[in-house]
Amino acid sequence: MKQGKEDFKLVKDSDNESKRNYIFQNNTKTKAAFYFVAFVLVILIVAVTATAYVL
């Protein structure tokens, strides 16, 4: 069976609402979640680095 061509994009713009193949949407909830996850990752990296020097 052949599968149709997939149109995969990373960020959904507000002018094209008909397609659903997006990872992120361009809105405040997505931006807030991205900054929260990035902040937690930075804290974890700093904690791992600090414990490597202390132990």
mmCIF entry with sequence, helices, sheets and N, C-alpha, C, O atoms, coordinates in Angstrom:
data_MODEL
# 
_entry.id   MODEL 
# 
_entity.id                         1 
_entity.type                       polymer 
_entity.pdbx_number_of_molecules   1 
# 
_entity_poly.entity_id                      1 
_entity_poly.type                           'polypeptide(L)' 
_entity_poly.nstd_linkage                   no 
_entity_poly.nstd_monomer                   no 
_entity_poly.pdbx_seq_one_letter_code       MKQGKEDFKLVKDSDNESKRNYIFQNNTKTKAAFYFVAFVLVILIVAVTATAYVL 
_entity_poly.pdbx_seq_one_letter_code_can   MKQGKEDFKLVKDSDNESKRNYIFQNNTKTKAAFYFVAFVLVILIVAVTATAYVL 
_entity_poly.pdbx_strand_id                 A 
# 
loop_
_entity_poly_seq.entity_id 
_entity_poly_seq.num 
_entity_poly_seq.mon_id 
_entity_poly_seq.hetero 
1 1  MET n 
1 2  LYS n 
1 3  GLN n 
1 4  GLY n 
1 5  LYS n 
1 6  GLU n 
1 7  ASP n 
1 8  PHE n 
1 9  LYS n 
1 10 LEU n 
1 11 VAL n 
1 12 LYS n 
1 13 ASP n 
1 14 SER n 
1 15 ASP n 
1 16 ASN n 
1 17 GLU n 
1 18 SER n 
1 19 LYS n 
1 20 ARG n 
1 21 ASN n 
1 22 TYR n 
1 23 ILE n 
1 24 PHE n 
1 25 GLN n 
1 26 ASN n 
1 27 ASN n 
1 28 THR n 
1 29 LYS n 
1 30 THR n 
1 31 LYS n 
1 32 ALA n 
1 33 ALA n 
1 34 PHE n 
1 35 TYR n 
1 36 PHE n 
1 37 VAL n 
1 38 ALA n 
1 39 PHE n 
1 40 VAL n 
1 41 LEU n 
1 42 VAL n 
1 43 ILE n 
1 44 LEU n 
1 45 ILE n 
1 46 VAL n 
1 47 ALA n 
1 48 VAL n 
1 49 THR n 
1 50 ALA n 
1 51 THR n 
1 52 ALA n 
1 53 TYR n 
1 54 VAL n 
1 55 LEU n 
# 
_struct_asym.id          A 
_struct_asym.entity_id   1 
# 
_struct_conf.conf_type_id            HELX_P 
_struct_conf.id                      HELX_P1 
_struct_conf.pdbx_PDB_helix_id       AA1 
_struct_conf.beg_label_comp_id       THR 
_struct_conf.beg_label_asym_id       A 
_struct_conf.beg_label_seq_id        28 
_struct_conf.pdbx_beg_PDB_ins_code   ? 
_struct_conf.end_label_comp_id       VAL 
_struct_conf.end_label_asym_id       A 
_struct_conf.end_label_seq_id        54 
_struct_conf.pdbx_end_PDB_ins_code   ? 
_struct_conf.beg_auth_comp_id        THR 
_struct_conf.beg_auth_asym_id        A 
_struct_conf.beg_auth_seq_id         28 
_struct_conf.end_auth_comp_id        VAL 
_struct_conf.end_auth_asym_id        A 
_struct_conf.end_auth_seq_id         54 
_struct_conf.pdbx_PDB_helix_class    1 
_struct_conf.details                 ? 
_struct_conf.pdbx_PDB_helix_length   27 
# 
_struct_conf_type.id          HELX_P 
_struct_conf_type.criteria    ? 
_struct_conf_type.reference   ? 
# 
_struct_sheet.id               AA1 
_struct_sheet.type             ? 
_struct_sheet.number_strands   2 
_struct_sheet.details          ? 
# 
_struct_sheet_order.sheet_id     AA1 
_struct_sheet_order.range_id_1   1 
_struct_sheet_order.range_id_2   2 
_struct_sheet_order.offset       ? 
_struct_sheet_order.sense        parallel 
# 
loop_
_struct_sheet_range.sheet_id 
_struct_sheet_range.id 
_struct_sheet_range.beg_label_comp_id 
_struct_sheet_range.beg_label_asym_id 
_struct_sheet_range.beg_label_seq_id 
_struct_sheet_range.pdbx_beg_PDB_ins_code 
_struct_sheet_range.end_label_comp_id 
_struct_sheet_range.end_label_asym_id 
_struct_sheet_range.end_label_seq_id 
_struct_sheet_range.pdbx_end_PDB_ins_code 
_struct_sheet_range.beg_auth_comp_id 
_struct_sheet_range.beg_auth_asym_id 
_struct_sheet_range.beg_auth_seq_id 
_struct_sheet_range.end_auth_comp_id 
_struct_sheet_range.end_auth_asym_id 
_struct_sheet_range.end_auth_seq_id 
AA1 1 LYS A 9  ? LYS A 12 ? LYS A 9  LYS A 12 
AA1 2 TYR A 22 ? GLN A 25 ? TYR A 22 GLN A 25 
# 
loop_
_atom_site.group_PDB 
_atom_site.id 
_atom_site.type_symbol 
_atom_site.label_atom_id 
_atom_site.label_alt_id 
_atom_site.label_comp_id 
_atom_site.label_asym_id 
_atom_site.label_entity_id 
_atom_site.label_seq_id 
_atom_site.pdbx_PDB_ins_code 
_atom_site.Cartn_x 
_atom_site.Cartn_y 
_atom_site.Cartn_z 
_atom_site.occupancy 
_atom_site.B_iso_or_equiv 
_atom_site.pdbx_formal_charge 
_atom_site.auth_seq_id 
_atom_site.auth_comp_id 
_atom_site.auth_asym_id 
_atom_site.auth_atom_id 
_atom_site.pdbx_PDB_model_num 
ATOM 1   N N  . MET A 1 1  ? 0.837  -1.188 0.000  1.00 0.00 ? 1  MET A N  1 
ATOM 2   C CA . MET A 1 1  ? 0.000  0.000  0.000  1.00 0.00 ? 1  MET A CA 1 
ATOM 3   C C  . MET A 1 1  ? 0.873  1.238  0.000  1.00 0.00 ? 1  MET A C  1 
ATOM 4   O O  . MET A 1 1  ? 1.891  1.297  0.689  1.00 0.00 ? 1  MET A O  1 
ATOM 5   N N  . LYS A 1 2  ? 0.475  2.201  -0.760 1.00 0.00 ? 2  LYS A N  1 
ATOM 6   C CA . LYS A 1 2  ? 1.190  3.470  -0.775 1.00 0.00 ? 2  LYS A CA 1 
ATOM 7   C C  . LYS A 1 2  ? 0.527  4.430  0.201  1.00 0.00 ? 2  LYS A C  1 
ATOM 8   O O  . LYS A 1 2  ? -0.693 4.470  0.359  1.00 0.00 ? 2  LYS A O  1 
ATOM 9   N N  . GLN A 1 3  ? 1.368  5.174  0.825  1.00 0.00 ? 3  GLN A N  1 
ATOM 10  C CA . GLN A 1 3  ? 0.872  6.162  1.766  1.00 0.00 ? 3  GLN A CA 1 
ATOM 11  C C  . GLN A 1 3  ? 0.990  7.538  1.125  1.00 0.00 ? 3  GLN A C  1 
ATOM 12  O O  . GLN A 1 3  ? 1.935  7.804  0.383  1.00 0.00 ? 3  GLN A O  1 
ATOM 13  N N  . GLY A 1 4  ? 0.045  8.396  1.407  1.00 0.00 ? 4  GLY A N  1 
ATOM 14  C CA . GLY A 1 4  ? 0.062  9.734  0.840  1.00 0.00 ? 4  GLY A CA 1 
ATOM 15  C C  . GLY A 1 4  ? 1.206  10.571 1.373  1.00 0.00 ? 4  GLY A C  1 
ATOM 16  O O  . GLY A 1 4  ? 1.821  10.226 2.383  1.00 0.00 ? 4  GLY A O  1 
ATOM 17  N N  . LYS A 1 5  ? 1.489  11.658 0.702  1.00 0.00 ? 5  LYS A N  1 
ATOM 18  C CA . LYS A 1 5  ? 2.559  12.562 1.104  1.00 0.00 ? 5  LYS A CA 1 
ATOM 19  C C  . LYS A 1 5  ? 2.165  13.259 2.401  1.00 0.00 ? 5  LYS A C  1 
ATOM 20  O O  . LYS A 1 5  ? 1.058  13.779 2.537  1.00 0.00 ? 5  LYS A O  1 
ATOM 21  N N  . GLU A 1 6  ? 3.093  13.256 3.343  1.00 0.00 ? 6  GLU A N  1 
ATOM 22  C CA . GLU A 1 6  ? 2.828  13.897 4.621  1.00 0.00 ? 6  GLU A CA 1 
ATOM 23  C C  . GLU A 1 6  ? 3.480  15.266 4.645  1.00 0.00 ? 6  GLU A C  1 
ATOM 24  O O  . GLU A 1 6  ? 4.627  15.430 4.229  1.00 0.00 ? 6  GLU A O  1 
ATOM 25  N N  . ASP A 1 7  ? 2.746  16.237 5.132  1.00 0.00 ? 7  ASP A N  1 
ATOM 26  C CA . ASP A 1 7  ? 3.248  17.597 5.274  1.00 0.00 ? 7  ASP A CA 1 
ATOM 27  C C  . ASP A 1 7  ? 3.470  17.846 6.758  1.00 0.00 ? 7  ASP A C  1 
ATOM 28  O O  . ASP A 1 7  ? 2.534  18.179 7.485  1.00 0.00 ? 7  ASP A O  1 
ATOM 29  N N  . PHE A 1 8  ? 4.714  17.684 7.206  1.00 0.00 ? 8  PHE A N  1 
ATOM 30  C CA . PHE A 1 8  ? 5.042  17.769 8.616  1.00 0.00 ? 8  PHE A CA 1 
ATOM 31  C C  . PHE A 1 8  ? 5.748  19.088 8.896  1.00 0.00 ? 8  PHE A C  1 
ATOM 32  O O  . PHE A 1 8  ? 6.777  19.383 8.289  1.00 0.00 ? 8  PHE A O  1 
ATOM 33  N N  . LYS A 1 9  ? 5.212  19.870 9.796  1.00 0.00 ? 9  LYS A N  1 
ATOM 34  C CA . LYS A 1 9  ? 5.814  21.147 10.177 1.00 0.00 ? 9  LYS A CA 1 
ATOM 35  C C  . LYS A 1 9  ? 6.064  21.159 11.671 1.00 0.00 ? 9  LYS A C  1 
ATOM 36  O O  . LYS A 1 9  ? 5.428  20.419 12.421 1.00 0.00 ? 9  LYS A O  1 
ATOM 37  N N  . LEU A 1 10 ? 6.993  22.000 12.104 1.00 0.00 ? 10 LEU A N  1 
ATOM 38  C CA . LEU A 1 10 ? 7.362  22.057 13.509 1.00 0.00 ? 10 LEU A CA 1 
ATOM 39  C C  . LEU A 1 10 ? 6.453  22.989 14.302 1.00 0.00 ? 10 LEU A C  1 
ATOM 40  O O  . LEU A 1 10 ? 6.019  22.641 15.400 1.00 0.00 ? 10 LEU A O  1 
ATOM 41  N N  . VAL A 1 11 ? 6.161  24.170 13.759 1.00 0.00 ? 11 VAL A N  1 
ATOM 42  C CA . VAL A 1 11 ? 5.350  25.158 14.470 1.00 0.00 ? 11 VAL A CA 1 
ATOM 43  C C  . VAL A 1 11 ? 4.128  25.490 13.644 1.00 0.00 ? 11 VAL A C  1 
ATOM 44  O O  . VAL A 1 11 ? 4.215  25.716 12.437 1.00 0.00 ? 11 VAL A O  1 
ATOM 45  N N  . LYS A 1 12 ? 2.991  25.516 14.310 1.00 0.00 ? 12 LYS A N  1 
ATOM 46  C CA . LYS A 1 12 ? 1.731  25.819 13.639 1.00 0.00 ? 12 LYS A CA 1 
ATOM 47  C C  . LYS A 1 12 ? 1.509  27.323 13.640 1.00 0.00 ? 12 LYS A C  1 
ATOM 48  O O  . LYS A 1 12 ? 1.477  27.949 14.699 1.00 0.00 ? 12 LYS A O  1 
ATOM 49  N N  . ASP A 1 13 ? 1.354  27.905 12.458 1.00 0.00 ? 13 ASP A N  1 
ATOM 50  C CA . ASP A 1 13 ? 1.021  29.311 12.341 1.00 0.00 ? 13 ASP A CA 1 
ATOM 51  C C  . ASP A 1 13 ? -0.487 29.472 12.415 1.00 0.00 ? 13 ASP A C  1 
ATOM 52  O O  . ASP A 1 13 ? -1.230 28.555 12.064 1.00 0.00 ? 13 ASP A O  1 
ATOM 53  N N  . SER A 1 14 ? -0.937 30.615 12.864 1.00 0.00 ? 14 SER A N  1 
ATOM 54  C CA . SER A 1 14 ? -2.371 30.820 13.042 1.00 0.00 ? 14 SER A CA 1 
ATOM 55  C C  . SER A 1 14 ? -3.114 30.978 11.719 1.00 0.00 ? 14 SER A C  1 
ATOM 56  O O  . SER A 1 14 ? -4.336 30.837 11.695 1.00 0.00 ? 14 SER A O  1 
ATOM 57  N N  . ASP A 1 15 ? -2.415 31.269 10.611 1.00 0.00 ? 15 ASP A N  1 
ATOM 58  C CA . ASP A 1 15 ? -3.111 31.466 9.342  1.00 0.00 ? 15 ASP A CA 1 
ATOM 59  C C  . ASP A 1 15 ? -3.489 30.155 8.652  1.00 0.00 ? 15 ASP A C  1 
ATOM 60  O O  . ASP A 1 15 ? -4.306 30.163 7.731  1.00 0.00 ? 15 ASP A O  1 
ATOM 61  N N  . ASN A 1 16 ? -2.912 29.031 9.076  1.00 0.00 ? 16 ASN A N  1 
ATOM 62  C CA . ASN A 1 16 ? -3.210 27.748 8.448  1.00 0.00 ? 16 ASN A CA 1 
ATOM 63  C C  . ASN A 1 16 ? -3.800 26.808 9.498  1.00 0.00 ? 16 ASN A C  1 
ATOM 64  O O  . ASN A 1 16 ? -3.073 26.029 10.115 1.00 0.00 ? 16 ASN A O  1 
ATOM 65  N N  . GLU A 1 17 ? -5.102 26.881 9.700  1.00 0.00 ? 17 GLU A N  1 
ATOM 66  C CA . GLU A 1 17 ? -5.763 26.108 10.744 1.00 0.00 ? 17 GLU A CA 1 
ATOM 67  C C  . GLU A 1 17 ? -6.225 24.735 10.273 1.00 0.00 ? 17 GLU A C  1 
ATOM 68  O O  . GLU A 1 17 ? -6.627 23.920 11.104 1.00 0.00 ? 17 GLU A O  1 
ATOM 69  N N  . SER A 1 18 ? -6.183 24.447 8.978  1.00 0.00 ? 18 SER A N  1 
ATOM 70  C CA . SER A 1 18 ? -6.769 23.212 8.476  1.00 0.00 ? 18 SER A CA 1 
ATOM 71  C C  . SER A 1 18 ? -5.888 21.986 8.698  1.00 0.00 ? 18 SER A C  1 
ATOM 72  O O  . SER A 1 18 ? -6.416 20.876 8.771  1.00 0.00 ? 18 SER A O  1 
ATOM 73  N N  . LYS A 1 19 ? -4.594 22.135 8.806  1.00 0.00 ? 19 LYS A N  1 
ATOM 74  C CA . LYS A 1 19 ? -3.691 20.999 8.933  1.00 0.00 ? 19 LYS A CA 1 
ATOM 75  C C  . LYS A 1 19 ? -3.405 20.700 10.396 1.00 0.00 ? 19 LYS A C  1 
ATOM 76  O O  . LYS A 1 19 ? -3.408 21.599 11.237 1.00 0.00 ? 19 LYS A O  1 
ATOM 77  N N  . ARG A 1 20 ? -3.156 19.417 10.693 1.00 0.00 ? 20 ARG A N  1 
ATOM 78  C CA . ARG A 1 20 ? -2.958 19.004 12.079 1.00 0.00 ? 20 ARG A CA 1 
ATOM 79  C C  . ARG A 1 20 ? -1.587 18.380 12.315 1.00 0.00 ? 20 ARG A C  1 
ATOM 80  O O  . ARG A 1 20 ? -1.363 17.837 13.397 1.00 0.00 ? 20 ARG A O  1 
ATOM 81  N N  . ASN A 1 21 ? -0.678 18.428 11.380 1.00 0.00 ? 21 ASN A N  1 
ATOM 82  C CA . ASN A 1 21 ? 0.624  17.782 11.517 1.00 0.00 ? 21 ASN A CA 1 
ATOM 83  C C  . ASN A 1 21 ? 1.650  18.747 12.096 1.00 0.00 ? 21 ASN A C  1 
ATOM 84  O O  . ASN A 1 21 ? 2.578  19.168 11.406 1.00 0.00 ? 21 ASN A O  1 
ATOM 85  N N  . TYR A 1 22 ? 1.477  19.093 13.358 1.00 0.00 ? 22 TYR A N  1 
ATOM 86  C CA . TYR A 1 22 ? 2.376  20.038 14.009 1.00 0.00 ? 22 TYR A CA 1 
ATOM 87  C C  . TYR A 1 22 ? 2.799  19.493 15.369 1.00 0.00 ? 22 TYR A C  1 
ATOM 88  O O  . TYR A 1 22 ? 2.038  18.788 16.032 1.00 0.00 ? 22 TYR A O  1 
ATOM 89  N N  . ILE A 1 23 ? 4.012  19.827 15.772 1.00 0.00 ? 23 ILE A N  1 
ATOM 90  C CA . ILE A 1 23 ? 4.464  19.475 17.113 1.00 0.00 ? 23 ILE A CA 1 
ATOM 91  C C  . ILE A 1 23 ? 4.086  20.584 18.085 1.00 0.00 ? 23 ILE A C  1 
ATOM 92  O O  . ILE A 1 23 ? 3.541  20.311 19.155 1.00 0.00 ? 23 ILE A O  1 
ATOM 93  N N  . PHE A 1 24 ? 4.366  21.816 17.728 1.00 0.00 ? 24 PHE A N  1 
ATOM 94  C CA . PHE A 1 24 ? 4.084  22.956 18.597 1.00 0.00 ? 24 PHE A CA 1 
ATOM 95  C C  . PHE A 1 24 ? 3.076  23.889 17.951 1.00 0.00 ? 24 PHE A C  1 
ATOM 96  O O  . PHE A 1 24 ? 2.959  23.942 16.726 1.00 0.00 ? 24 PHE A O  1 
ATOM 97  N N  . GLN A 1 25 ? 2.355  24.619 18.775 1.00 0.00 ? 25 GLN A N  1 
ATOM 98  C CA . GLN A 1 25 ? 1.483  25.678 18.298 1.00 0.00 ? 25 GLN A CA 1 
ATOM 99  C C  . GLN A 1 25 ? 2.087  27.002 18.713 1.00 0.00 ? 25 GLN A C  1 
ATOM 100 O O  . GLN A 1 25 ? 2.792  27.079 19.719 1.00 0.00 ? 25 GLN A O  1 
ATOM 101 N N  . ASN A 1 26 ? 1.821  28.030 17.956 1.00 0.00 ? 26 ASN A N  1 
ATOM 102 C CA . ASN A 1 26 ? 2.388  29.343 18.235 1.00 0.00 ? 26 ASN A CA 1 
ATOM 103 C C  . ASN A 1 26 ? 1.443  30.102 19.178 1.00 0.00 ? 26 ASN A C  1 
ATOM 104 O O  . ASN A 1 26 ? 0.726  31.010 18.758 1.00 0.00 ? 26 ASN A O  1 
ATOM 105 N N  . ASN A 1 27 ? 1.456  29.709 20.467 1.00 0.00 ? 27 ASN A N  1 
ATOM 106 C CA . ASN A 1 27 ? 0.625  30.388 21.450 1.00 0.00 ? 27 ASN A CA 1 
ATOM 107 C C  . ASN A 1 27 ? 1.365  30.484 22.779 1.00 0.00 ? 27 ASN A C  1 
ATOM 108 O O  . ASN A 1 27 ? 2.464  29.946 22.915 1.00 0.00 ? 27 ASN A O  1 
ATOM 109 N N  . THR A 1 28 ? 0.783  31.153 23.745 1.00 0.00 ? 28 THR A N  1 
ATOM 110 C CA . THR A 1 28 ? 1.475  31.413 25.010 1.00 0.00 ? 28 THR A CA 1 
ATOM 111 C C  . THR A 1 28 ? 1.613  30.166 25.864 1.00 0.00 ? 28 THR A C  1 
ATOM 112 O O  . THR A 1 28 ? 2.587  30.043 26.607 1.00 0.00 ? 28 THR A O  1 
ATOM 113 N N  . LYS A 1 29 ? 0.683  29.249 25.784 1.00 0.00 ? 29 LYS A N  1 
ATOM 114 C CA . LYS A 1 29 ? 0.776  28.025 26.582 1.00 0.00 ? 29 LYS A CA 1 
ATOM 115 C C  . LYS A 1 29 ? 1.980  27.192 26.157 1.00 0.00 ? 29 LYS A C  1 
ATOM 116 O O  . LYS A 1 29 ? 2.689  26.656 27.009 1.00 0.00 ? 29 LYS A O  1 
ATOM 117 N N  . THR A 1 30 ? 2.216  27.078 24.877 1.00 0.00 ? 30 THR A N  1 
ATOM 118 C CA . THR A 1 30 ? 3.354  26.321 24.380 1.00 0.00 ? 30 THR A CA 1 
ATOM 119 C C  . THR A 1 30 ? 4.666  26.997 24.759 1.00 0.00 ? 30 THR A C  1 
ATOM 120 O O  . THR A 1 30 ? 5.626  26.328 25.143 1.00 0.00 ? 30 THR A O  1 
ATOM 121 N N  . LYS A 1 31 ? 4.706  28.310 24.653 1.00 0.00 ? 31 LYS A N  1 
ATOM 122 C CA . LYS A 1 31 ? 5.921  29.039 25.016 1.00 0.00 ? 31 LYS A CA 1 
ATOM 123 C C  . LYS A 1 31 ? 6.216  28.913 26.500 1.00 0.00 ? 31 LYS A C  1 
ATOM 124 O O  . LYS A 1 31 ? 7.373  28.738 26.884 1.00 0.00 ? 31 LYS A O  1 
ATOM 125 N N  . ALA A 1 32 ? 5.192  28.999 27.343 1.00 0.00 ? 32 ALA A N  1 
ATOM 126 C CA . ALA A 1 32 ? 5.385  28.863 28.792 1.00 0.00 ? 32 ALA A CA 1 
ATOM 127 C C  . ALA A 1 32 ? 5.870  27.460 29.144 1.00 0.00 ? 32 ALA A C  1 
ATOM 128 O O  . ALA A 1 32 ? 6.751  27.304 29.989 1.00 0.00 ? 32 ALA A O  1 
ATOM 129 N N  . ALA A 1 33 ? 5.306  26.446 28.508 1.00 0.00 ? 33 ALA A N  1 
ATOM 130 C CA . ALA A 1 33 ? 5.736  25.070 28.770 1.00 0.00 ? 33 ALA A CA 1 
ATOM 131 C C  . ALA A 1 33 ? 7.176  24.852 28.317 1.00 0.00 ? 33 ALA A C  1 
ATOM 132 O O  . ALA A 1 33 ? 7.939  24.162 28.992 1.00 0.00 ? 33 ALA A O  1 
ATOM 133 N N  . PHE A 1 34 ? 7.552  25.434 27.181 1.00 0.00 ? 34 PHE A N  1 
ATOM 134 C CA . PHE A 1 34 ? 8.925  25.306 26.704 1.00 0.00 ? 34 PHE A CA 1 
ATOM 135 C C  . PHE A 1 34 ? 9.910  25.931 27.695 1.00 0.00 ? 34 PHE A C  1 
ATOM 136 O O  . PHE A 1 34 ? 10.928 25.321 28.024 1.00 0.00 ? 34 PHE A O  1 
ATOM 137 N N  . TYR A 1 35 ? 9.614  27.141 28.169 1.00 0.00 ? 35 TYR A N  1 
ATOM 138 C CA . TYR A 1 35 ? 10.517 27.797 29.117 1.00 0.00 ? 35 TYR A CA 1 
ATOM 139 C C  . TYR A 1 35 ? 10.576 27.050 30.445 1.00 0.00 ? 35 TYR A C  1 
ATOM 140 O O  . TYR A 1 35 ? 11.636 26.993 31.067 1.00 0.00 ? 35 TYR A O  1 
ATOM 141 N N  . PHE A 1 36 ? 9.465  26.478 30.889 1.00 0.00 ? 36 PHE A N  1 
ATOM 142 C CA . PHE A 1 36 ? 9.462  25.704 32.125 1.00 0.00 ? 36 PHE A CA 1 
ATOM 143 C C  . PHE A 1 36 ? 10.343 24.465 31.993 1.00 0.00 ? 36 PHE A C  1 
ATOM 144 O O  . PHE A 1 36 ? 11.159 24.191 32.873 1.00 0.00 ? 36 PHE A O  1 
ATOM 145 N N  . VAL A 1 37 ? 10.188 23.722 30.913 1.00 0.00 ? 37 VAL A N  1 
ATOM 146 C CA . VAL A 1 37 ? 10.988 22.510 30.695 1.00 0.00 ? 37 VAL A CA 1 
ATOM 147 C C  . VAL A 1 37 ? 12.462 22.870 30.547 1.00 0.00 ? 37 VAL A C  1 
ATOM 148 O O  . VAL A 1 37 ? 13.320 22.173 31.089 1.00 0.00 ? 37 VAL A O  1 
ATOM 149 N N  . ALA A 1 38 ? 12.771 23.940 29.826 1.00 0.00 ? 38 ALA A N  1 
ATOM 150 C CA . ALA A 1 38 ? 14.165 24.365 29.673 1.00 0.00 ? 38 ALA A CA 1 
ATOM 151 C C  . ALA A 1 38 ? 14.766 24.752 31.026 1.00 0.00 ? 38 ALA A C  1 
ATOM 152 O O  . ALA A 1 38 ? 15.919 24.421 31.304 1.00 0.00 ? 38 ALA A O  1 
ATOM 153 N N  . PHE A 1 39 ? 14.001 25.444 31.864 1.00 0.00 ? 39 PHE A N  1 
ATOM 154 C CA . PHE A 1 39 ? 14.465 25.844 33.194 1.00 0.00 ? 39 PHE A CA 1 
ATOM 155 C C  . PHE A 1 39 ? 14.754 24.619 34.062 1.00 0.00 ? 39 PHE A C  1 
ATOM 156 O O  . PHE A 1 39 ? 15.777 24.567 34.745 1.00 0.00 ? 39 PHE A O  1 
ATOM 157 N N  . VAL A 1 40 ? 13.860 23.642 34.035 1.00 0.00 ? 40 VAL A N  1 
ATOM 158 C CA . VAL A 1 40 ? 14.058 22.430 34.828 1.00 0.00 ? 40 VAL A CA 1 
ATOM 159 C C  . VAL A 1 40 ? 15.293 21.673 34.335 1.00 0.00 ? 40 VAL A C  1 
ATOM 160 O O  . VAL A 1 40 ? 16.062 21.161 35.149 1.00 0.00 ? 40 VAL A O  1 
ATOM 161 N N  . LEU A 1 41 ? 15.493 21.596 33.027 1.00 0.00 ? 41 LEU A N  1 
ATOM 162 C CA . LEU A 1 41 ? 16.679 20.916 32.502 1.00 0.00 ? 41 LEU A CA 1 
ATOM 163 C C  . LEU A 1 41 ? 17.967 21.622 32.917 1.00 0.00 ? 41 LEU A C  1 
ATOM 164 O O  . LEU A 1 41 ? 18.955 20.965 33.248 1.00 0.00 ? 41 LEU A O  1 
ATOM 165 N N  . VAL A 1 42 ? 17.962 22.932 32.902 1.00 0.00 ? 42 VAL A N  1 
ATOM 166 C CA . VAL A 1 42 ? 19.153 23.682 33.327 1.00 0.00 ? 42 VAL A CA 1 
ATOM 167 C C  . VAL A 1 42 ? 19.432 23.435 34.808 1.00 0.00 ? 42 VAL A C  1 
ATOM 168 O O  . VAL A 1 42 ? 20.587 23.251 35.195 1.00 0.00 ? 42 VAL A O  1 
ATOM 169 N N  . ILE A 1 43 ? 18.400 23.429 35.632 1.00 0.00 ? 43 ILE A N  1 
ATOM 170 C CA . ILE A 1 43 ? 18.582 23.164 37.069 1.00 0.00 ? 43 ILE A CA 1 
ATOM 171 C C  . ILE A 1 43 ? 19.146 21.751 37.279 1.00 0.00 ? 43 ILE A C  1 
ATOM 172 O O  . ILE A 1 43 ? 20.027 21.554 38.116 1.00 0.00 ? 43 ILE A O  1 
ATOM 173 N N  . LEU A 1 44 ? 18.642 20.775 36.525 1.00 0.00 ? 44 LEU A N  1 
ATOM 174 C CA . LEU A 1 44 ? 19.153 19.410 36.663 1.00 0.00 ? 44 LEU A CA 1 
ATOM 175 C C  . LEU A 1 44 ? 20.608 19.305 36.218 1.00 0.00 ? 44 LEU A C  1 
ATOM 176 O O  . LEU A 1 44 ? 21.396 18.607 36.855 1.00 0.00 ? 44 LEU A O  1 
ATOM 177 N N  . ILE A 1 45 ? 20.969 19.976 35.155 1.00 0.00 ? 45 ILE A N  1 
ATOM 178 C CA . ILE A 1 45 ? 22.355 19.957 34.685 1.00 0.00 ? 45 ILE A CA 1 
ATOM 179 C C  . ILE A 1 45 ? 23.281 20.600 35.703 1.00 0.00 ? 45 ILE A C  1 
ATOM 180 O O  . ILE A 1 45 ? 24.374 20.095 35.960 1.00 0.00 ? 45 ILE A O  1 
ATOM 181 N N  . VAL A 1 46 ? 22.850 21.707 36.279 1.00 0.00 ? 46 VAL A N  1 
ATOM 182 C CA . VAL A 1 46 ? 23.650 22.371 37.314 1.00 0.00 ? 46 VAL A CA 1 
ATOM 183 C C  . VAL A 1 46 ? 23.783 21.474 38.542 1.00 0.00 ? 46 VAL A C  1 
ATOM 184 O O  . VAL A 1 46 ? 24.860 21.410 39.136 1.00 0.00 ? 46 VAL A O  1 
ATOM 185 N N  . ALA A 1 47 ? 22.731 20.793 38.930 1.00 0.00 ? 47 ALA A N  1 
ATOM 186 C CA . ALA A 1 47 ? 22.781 19.909 40.092 1.00 0.00 ? 47 ALA A CA 1 
ATOM 187 C C  . ALA A 1 47 ? 23.727 18.737 39.852 1.00 0.00 ? 47 ALA A C  1 
ATOM 188 O O  . ALA A 1 47 ? 24.491 18.373 40.746 1.00 0.00 ? 47 ALA A O  1 
ATOM 189 N N  . VAL A 1 48 ? 23.689 18.151 38.678 1.00 0.00 ? 48 VAL A N  1 
ATOM 190 C CA . VAL A 1 48 ? 24.586 17.040 38.365 1.00 0.00 ? 48 VAL A CA 1 
ATOM 191 C C  . VAL A 1 48 ? 26.026 17.511 38.330 1.00 0.00 ? 48 VAL A C  1 
ATOM 192 O O  . VAL A 1 48 ? 26.917 16.822 38.828 1.00 0.00 ? 48 VAL A O  1 
ATOM 193 N N  . THR A 1 49 ? 26.266 18.673 37.750 1.00 0.00 ? 49 THR A N  1 
ATOM 194 C CA . THR A 1 49 ? 27.620 19.221 37.708 1.00 0.00 ? 49 THR A CA 1 
ATOM 195 C C  . THR A 1 49 ? 28.132 19.541 39.098 1.00 0.00 ? 49 THR A C  1 
ATOM 196 O O  . THR A 1 49 ? 29.297 19.281 39.402 1.00 0.00 ? 49 THR A O  1 
ATOM 197 N N  . ALA A 1 50 ? 27.284 20.099 39.944 1.00 0.00 ? 50 ALA A N  1 
ATOM 198 C CA . ALA A 1 50 ? 27.699 20.449 41.307 1.00 0.00 ? 50 ALA A CA 1 
ATOM 199 C C  . ALA A 1 50 ? 28.019 19.188 42.115 1.00 0.00 ? 50 ALA A C  1 
ATOM 200 O O  . ALA A 1 50 ? 28.987 19.176 42.876 1.00 0.00 ? 50 ALA A O  1 
ATOM 201 N N  . THR A 1 51 ? 27.238 18.151 41.964 1.00 0.00 ? 51 THR A N  1 
ATOM 202 C CA . THR A 1 51 ? 27.521 16.932 42.720 1.00 0.00 ? 51 THR A CA 1 
ATOM 203 C C  . THR A 1 51 ? 28.785 16.232 42.204 1.00 0.00 ? 51 THR A C  1 
ATOM 204 O O  . THR A 1 51 ? 29.447 15.523 42.962 1.00 0.00 ? 51 THR A O  1 
ATOM 205 N N  . ALA A 1 52 ? 29.117 16.420 40.955 1.00 0.00 ? 52 ALA A N  1 
ATOM 206 C CA . ALA A 1 52 ? 30.359 15.820 40.438 1.00 0.00 ? 52 ALA A CA 1 
ATOM 207 C C  . ALA A 1 52 ? 31.577 16.457 41.075 1.00 0.00 ? 52 ALA A C  1 
ATOM 208 O O  . ALA A 1 52 ? 32.572 15.774 41.321 1.00 0.00 ? 52 ALA A O  1 
ATOM 209 N N  . TYR A 1 53 ? 31.519 17.755 41.347 1.00 0.00 ? 53 TYR A N  1 
ATOM 210 C CA . TYR A 1 53 ? 32.659 18.434 41.974 1.00 0.00 ? 53 TYR A CA 1 
ATOM 211 C C  . TYR A 1 53 ? 32.695 18.243 43.483 1.00 0.00 ? 53 TYR A C  1 
ATOM 212 O O  . TYR A 1 53 ? 33.776 18.269 44.072 1.00 0.00 ? 53 TYR A O  1 
ATOM 213 N N  . VAL A 1 54 ? 31.565 18.056 44.117 1.00 0.00 ? 54 VAL A N  1 
ATOM 214 C CA . VAL A 1 54 ? 31.519 17.898 45.559 1.00 0.00 ? 54 VAL A CA 1 
ATOM 215 C C  . VAL A 1 54 ? 31.938 16.491 45.963 1.00 0.00 ? 54 VAL A C  1 
ATOM 216 O O  . VAL A 1 54 ? 32.661 16.321 46.945 1.00 0.00 ? 54 VAL A O  1 
ATOM 217 N N  . LEU A 1 55 ? 31.502 15.497 45.231 1.00 0.00 ? 55 LEU A N  1 
ATOM 218 C CA . LEU A 1 55 ? 31.841 14.123 45.605 1.00 0.00 ? 55 LEU A CA 1 
ATOM 219 C C  . LEU A 1 55 ? 33.132 13.782 45.000 1.00 0.00 ? 55 LEU A C  1 
ATOM 220 O O  . LEU A 1 55 ? 33.622 12.667 45.180 1.00 0.00 ? 55 LEU A O  1 
# 
